[in-house]
Amino acid sequence: MSVQMLVAAGLALAVLLAALRIGLRRPMLLALQCVAAALLYFTLFPPAMKRDAGVLVIATAGATPAMLATNGPGATVLALPESPMLVDVARVPDLATALRRHPSDASLRIVGAGLGPRDIAAARGRAVVFAAVALPRGFVDISAPAQVTVGTMWTVSGRVNGVPAASIELIDPAGAVAARTRTDGRGSFSLAALSPVSGRMRYQLRVRDAKATLVESLALPLQAVPGSQPRVLMLAGGPGPELKYLRRWAMDAGVQLRTQVSLGGGLQLGDAPIAFNAATLQGLDLVVLDERAWRDLGDARRGMLREAMTNGLGVLLRITGPVSVADRAQLRGLGFTVSADTGPSTLVMATGMDGLPALARQPLRVASEDAQSLLRDAAGEPLALWRNV
């Protein structure tokens, strides 16, 4: 039973007791007591007055007088600090203050760029209508790191508006194009780059339309700090073009690289020779070698390498040529199975105008039951496998 019902019952009982006490000779007094009781009840619990719920209009950054002119009659208009100066509009320090001053308004209408992190919590649980300001043409959202580590890849992503089929360019401090991509159907993009040196630098982010016309260019300040430099030893059984690109990658990535390339007959190219022993391997993070260098190590040094692997040394074996039966047996002892790839392959026939192919395919398949794939080709086949030994 509600409080109102209890009070009404108490008043009725009081009137009934008074009537029994004074009898029926004084009906006028009884009627007056009934009227007094009714008036007292409606004084304590006045009837609810039905009225239209109000609307609280909040002007945020970018709000214009034209956008505020569309408010209905009786709306209360207030402006947050980030909004522009508006005539005859009171300003409040935050949304929570506005709601405390106007608690009876049932709904919110946010006009402009929207609420910031300061005011999001105050708007929860309320009916909100958002009248957004028109987005500009060009970049409308950018997400990029302020600090990166030298030699590691970093990404910048975002979204552009009003530029269909836009191309995005990331320009490095030297003015060269470090990365380029196209936006998707929603205008979103993502670019990746690498900072080879430490220090403060200034990248540029550019958006071009379908005709390659520059639409907008934004500065992207970045702080590159030196990180830990992995110590890598690269062994090769012979010279090859890939070694040059591996050395360039190591230089850009900030890797401490030592290279030894065997020419046969005891001749070597690269850095000064170092002793291949347990102490040397303990001071390295990674050893990169091809199948010829693996074969030239011999059983004793392969045993030292295997022992160093169990102590945390990383080993990357590049298969660039034929693998002997003995090599396959040794790799099988490390958990990898190397077999001939006899599966069907799809080839694209060259025309008379095509040049010679730049790449050759090794008909080998490397597999392992508990290895993880580091890289896959377009068909989903693994190009590199990793296994913890």
N, C-alpha and C positions, 0 to 999 in steps of 0.2 A: 504494500500500500504506500502511495506517495505521500510526501509531506503535505501537499495541498488537500488531499482527502482526509488526512488526520485532522488538520485544522478545521475543515468544514464540518466534520463529525463532532468535534468539540464544541463549535459554536452552536450547532443544532441542539446538542444535548443541554447546553447552558440555557438556551431559550425554552426548551421543554421543561426543565426544572423550575425556571422562573414562572412559567405559566401554571404549573401545578401548585406553586407556592401562593400565588395571588388569586387563583381561582379564575372563573370565567366572567367575573363581574367587571373586569376592566379590559375589554377586548382592544380598546385603542392603545393601551400601553403595550399589549402583546404585539400588536402590529408594528408599533414603533421599534420594539426590540428586534423584531425580525428584520426590519429595514436597517437598523444599526448594525446587526450582525452581517448582513450582506455587504454593506458599505465597508465594514472592517475587513472582510475577506478580500474584496477587490482592491482594497488599499494595500494589503500585504502581498497579494499575488495579482498584479494587474494583467489584463489579457494581452497576449502577444500581438504586436503590431506588425503586420506584413508590409515589408518595403523592399524595393529592388536592391539587390546586392551591388555594391560599388566596385569600380575597377580602378586599380592603382597602376598608373602608367609611369614607368621608369625609363628615363632617357640615359643611354650609355654613349660610348665613344662613337662618333659618326652620325648621331641623330640630328635630323634637320627639322626646322619648323614645319615644313610640308608634311613630314611623316607624323608629327604630333598633331597636325590639324585634322587628322582622320579619327580622332578619339570621339567617342559618343558623349552626350550630355551627362554631366554629373561626374565625369572621370576626374580623378586627382592626379596631377602631373608633378613629378619630382625628378630631379637631375642628380646623377652621381658625379663625383669629382672629375672623372675622365671625359665626361660629355662636354661639348662645346658650350659657350655662353649662349643661353636662350632667354629671350625676353619674357618677363612675368612668370618664370618658372623657378620655384624654390629649390635650393640645393641641399643635399644631405650627404653626410660623410660615407655612408654605406647603406646597403639594402636593409640590414637589420634595424637601423635607426628609422628608416622609412616605414617599416612594418610596425614598429612600436608606436609611432605617431598616428598611424591609420590602421588599427587592428581590425576594424569592421569591414574593410574592403575584402571581398571574397576572392578576387582573381588578380593576377598580375599580367601586365602587358609590357614586355621588354622591347624597347625600340633602339635600333642602332647596331653596334657590333656585338652586343651580347654581354653577359655577366662574366666577370673575371673570377679567378680562384677565391678572392676575398669574399664574394657574395654568393657563391654556389650553394653553400650549406644553408643559408637563410632562405633560399627559394625552394628547398625540398619540401614536399608534401602539399604544395599549393598548385592550383591550376594556373599554368603559365602559357601565354601566347607570345610568340617571338616574331616581331616584325624586323627582319634583318635588312641592313643597309646593302645596297647593290655592291657586289664584289668588283674590284677593279680588274682590268685586263692585264694579265701577266701573272707573276708569282703571288699566291695567296697563302701558301703554307710552306715553310722551310724548316727542316730538321737536320742539323749538322753539329758535330762535336766541336767544342771550343779547344780541346787539347787532344793530341794523338801521340802515339809512340813512333819514333823513327823506324822505318822499315816494315811497318804493319799497315794493312789495308784499312781504310776508313771509308765510310759511306755518307753521302748526303742525299736526302730524299725530300719530297715535297709534292706540291700540286700547283698547277697553273689554271687560270680561268680565262675563258673567252679566246683561246688560241687553239683551234682544232688542228690536229696533225702537227703539233709543235715538236721541235727538236730542242734538246737541252744540252748545253755544253759546259764543261767544267774547265776553266782556264787556269793553268798553274802560274806561279809568280813570274816565270820567264815569258809568259804570253803564249805558250803552246797549249794546244788542246789536250788535256790529260784524260778526258773521258767524254763520250758523247752517247746520247740515247734519245729515244722518242717517247712521248707520253702515251699512256694507254687511253682507253675510252673515257675514263673519268678524269683525265688530266694529270694523273699521278706519274711520278718518275723516281728513279733511284740510280745513283752513280757511285762508283767506287774509284778510289785513287790511293796512291802511296806517296808518302813524304820521305824523300831520301836523306834529307839533312835536318838538323835540329835548328830551332830558332823561331822567331815570329815571321810569319809569311802571310801573304794576302792573295787568296784565290778569287776568281770571278765566276759567277754563275749567270749564264746567258740563256735566254729563251728566244727562239726564232720561229716564225710562222712557216706555213707550207712552202712559201716562196723564198725561204732563207733570209727574210728581212728581220733585222734585230727588233724585238719588241721591248725587252727590258734586260738590264744588266745589274746584278747585285754584287756587292763586295762580300767576301766570305773570309774574315780574319781567322787565323789558325795559329796555334802554338804547338810546335813539334818538340817533344822532349826525348832525349836519348833513353833507350831501354837497355835491357841486357843483350849482349852481343853473343849469339851462339858461336861456338868454336867448331868448325867443320873442316874435315880432311877429305879431299876428293882425290881418288885414285883412278887412273884411266890406263887401260892396256894399250892405248894408241891415241894419236891426235884425232880430233873430229870437230865438226862445226858446232855441235851442241855444247862443247866445253866453253866456248866463248860466251854463249848466252847464259850458261850457268854462272860463270864468273860475273857477268853483268848483273844478273839477278842478285847474287850475293852482295855485290857492292851497293845496290839500291836498298837491299834489306838490312844493311848494317851488319852483315855476317863476317866474322873473322875466318876467312877462308885460306887454306893452304892447299896447293894443287901440285900433284906429282903425276906426270904423264910419261909412260914408258915408251921408248923408241926402239927397244931391243938392243942386245949386245951391251947391256949395262948403262946405256945412255938414257938420260931423263930430261924432260922439260918442266918448267914451272918454278916453284919456290925451292929454296934450299932443302936438300933431303933431311928427313928426320928419322930417328930410330923408331922402328915399329915394335914396341914392346908394351908391357902392361902399364908402365908409368905414363907413356905417351897417350895410350888409349884412355887412361883415367882422366886426363886433362882435356878430353874432347867431349862434345855433345853429340856429334853425328859424323859418321863415315859414309861417304858416297863413293861407290865403285861400280864398274861395269863387270860383265861376265869374264872378260880377259884378265882384269886386275884381280878378280876373285880367284881365278884359276892360278895366277902367278904367285899368290900368297903362299901356297903350299899348306900342307897339313898342320905344321907347327903354328904358323901365324894365324891360320884360320881357327885353330883351337884357342889362341889368345883372344881373337876377336869374339869368338863364341862366349868365352868367359866374361869379357867386358860387356857383352850384351845382357848377360844375366845380372850385371851390376848397374844397369841403367843406360848403357850406351845405345844410341840409335844407329841403325845400319840401313842404308838405302841401296839396294842392288838394282842397277839398271841393266836390263837385258836388251842389248843392241845387236846381237848376232846369234849364230847357232849355239845351242847348248848341248854339251856332250852328255853321254850316259853317266859319267862320273859326277858331272855338275848336277844332274837331276837327282842323283842319289844323295848328294850333300844337301840340296835344297829340301829333299823329302825329310831329312833328319831335322830340318828347321820347321817342318809342318806345312810345306808347300809342295804341291804336285804340279809338275810341268809336263805337259803332253802336247802332241801335235794337234792343231786345230783343224779337224777334218769336216767341220760343219759347212753348210752352204753359205755363200757370201753373195751379196748383190753388188754388181759392178756397173758403172756408168761408162759406156764406150766413148772414147775421145774422138773428136773430129779432126780433120786435117789442119784446122786452124789452131788447134790447141797445142800448147807447148808440152815439154816433157814433164811428167809428174815430179813433184818435189819430195814426195814421201814414199816410202816402201813399207809393206806390211809384213810383219813376222808371223808366220802361221803357227803360233804357240798359244796355248791356253794354260794360265797359271791359276790354280784353285787351292783353297784351304777351307776346311770345315769350320774353323773358329776364327777366321780372319775377317777384318772389316774392310769394306771398299773405301778407298780414298778418292778415286776418280773413276767415272764411267763414261763410255762413249755414247753416241746418239742412240744406239740400239740397246743401251742399258748394260752392256758388257763391261766388267771391271777392267780398267787400265792400270790400276795400282792397288795393291792389297797391303794391309798392315796387320801384323800379328805380334802379340806379346809373348816373348820366349823366356 
